[in-house]
Amino acid sequence: MKIIHLLRENRQKIVKTWFDLILETYPAETATFLKTQNNPFHNPVGHTIFEGIEGLLEELLQGRGPDRAAVCLDNIIRIRALQELTPSRAISFIFLLKKVIREALAHDIRKYHLFEELMTLESSIDDLAALSFDIFMKCREKLYELKAKEARNLTIRLLQRENREEEKGREKNSTAGL
């Protein structure tokens, strides 16, 4: 028996448990909404997270490179980058997968002596965490760029309005002197 087979057999349970643990990182009211609202149009955050983690687990099972996993991660990380979380908290959901796998497969890992395979799998999960951090930082950089651009545009608009007011004042003074 290989760990990959156990993961495939328990895939749905692993994804559901992982999703539930991720939701526990949110306030209780938000978590309840994200968990119970299944309509992707009413709950795009919950839907995106669920689809993303399903995709991530599939990428781990397929053993594909980081490029395909990056797409799944990007969708989740974009949401978490907007939520004003610290970088460590934003990517912590990746490490929850280790916990879920260990708990779901503990008996079989011991029974079939799959400790080396588990360590290899956990190393792949650590690689996803590093990739997540890179994606998070790019998202945050983009957010700060957008905020800086908006502040710059606001300042320009305020200066333009001030200049118009000054011009009106000068015109008013020059016509009053005639």
N, C-alpha and C positions, 0 to 999 in steps of 0.2 A: 504494500500500500504506500502510495506517495502522498505528500501533503497537498499537491495540486488536485488530486482526485477528491480528497476530503473537502477542499475549498469549493470545488464544483458541486459536490453533493449538498453542501450547506450554504450555498451562495445566497439564497433568499433570506435565510435566517441571519447570516452575517450582515448583509446590507441593511436589513430592518433594524437590527441591534445597533449597528454603527450609526444609522440615521437617528435613532432614538437618543443615543449618547451625544451626538452633535447638537440635537435640539435642547439637551439639558444645559448647554452653554449659553442659552438665551434666557431672558426673563420668563417666568412661568406662563404668563398670559400669551406671550409671543409663541412660546414653544407649543402650547396647546393649539393655537391657531395653525401653526405650520404643520403640526401633526395631523390635525383633523380635516383641514380643508384640502381636498384632493384635486380640485379644479385648477389646472395650471394657469388659467387666466385670473383667477381670484387669489392664487397663492404662487406667484412666479418664483419667490425665494425658496419655498419648500420644494417645489417641483425641480428647480435648478440644482439644488443641493442633492436631492435624491437621485436624479439622473446622473449628476457628476460622480457621485460615489459609486453608483452602479458601473459607470464607465471605467472608473479607476480600478475597481476590483477586476473587471474584465481584462484590462490592460495587464494587470499583475498575473492573471491566469494565462494570458496569451504570451507573456514574456516579451512583449514588444518594447521598442525603445522609448525614450522619454518624450519624444515629439508627440506621440498620440496621447500619452498621459497628460501632457501639458495643456491640451485642449480641454480636457475634463477638469483639470485643476483651475485653469484660467476662469472658467465660468463661476466656480465656487469662490475663488479668491477675490474676484472683482466685487462680489457681494460683501465679503468680509472686510475688504479694504475700505468700503464706503461706511462701514459700521463703527468707525473710530476705535477699533480694537488695536491693542498692541500687536506688533508683529508675531510675538510668541503665541499669543492667544488666538490670533487669526489663523495660524497654521496648525494649531494644536489638534485639530480634528484628524489630521493624518495619523498622529500617534495613537489616537483612539482605536484605529484599525488593529494595531498590535494587540491591544487588550481584548478586543472582540474575538480575534482569531485564537488567542491563547485560551480564553474561556470556552469558546465553542468547541475547540478541538483538543482540549487538555487530555482527556482520556485516551483518545486515539494517538496523540503525539507520544504519550508514554507507552502505550500498548505496542505501537509499531516502531518505536525508537526513531522518531522523526526530528530530533533536536537539531541536527545539522541542517536539514531542509528548512526548519523553522528559522534558524539563524540567517540563512540565505534569503529567505522571504522577508524577514525583518530588515535586512540590509537594503533590500529593494524599497521597502517602505521608507526607510531613512533617506534614500535618494529622492523619493517623492517629496519628502519634507524640505530637503534642500532646494529642490526645484520650486516648491511652493513659496519659499522665502523669496527667491528671485522674482517670481511672478508678482508677489505681494509688493515688493519694493518698486517694481516698474509701475504698478497700479497707483501706488501712493505718489510716486514722482509725477505721474500724469495728473493726479488730483491737485497736487500743489501747483503745477504749471497752470492748470485751469483756474484755480483760485487766484493766482498771481495775475493772470491775464484779465480776469474779471475785475480785480482791484485796480489794475492799470486803466482799464476801460472806464471804470467809474470815476477815477481821478481825472481822466481826460474830459469826460462829460461835465464834471463839476467845474473844471477850469474853463471849458468852453462857455458854460452858462455864466460864470463869473465875468468872463471877457465881454459877453453880450450885454450884461448888466452895466458894466463900466462904459461900454460904447453908448448905450442908451443914456446914461448919466451925462456923458460928455456932449452928446447931441442936444440934450435938454438944456444944458448950461450954455451952449453956443447959440441956440435959438432964443434963449431968454435974454441974452445980451444984445440982441438986435433991436 
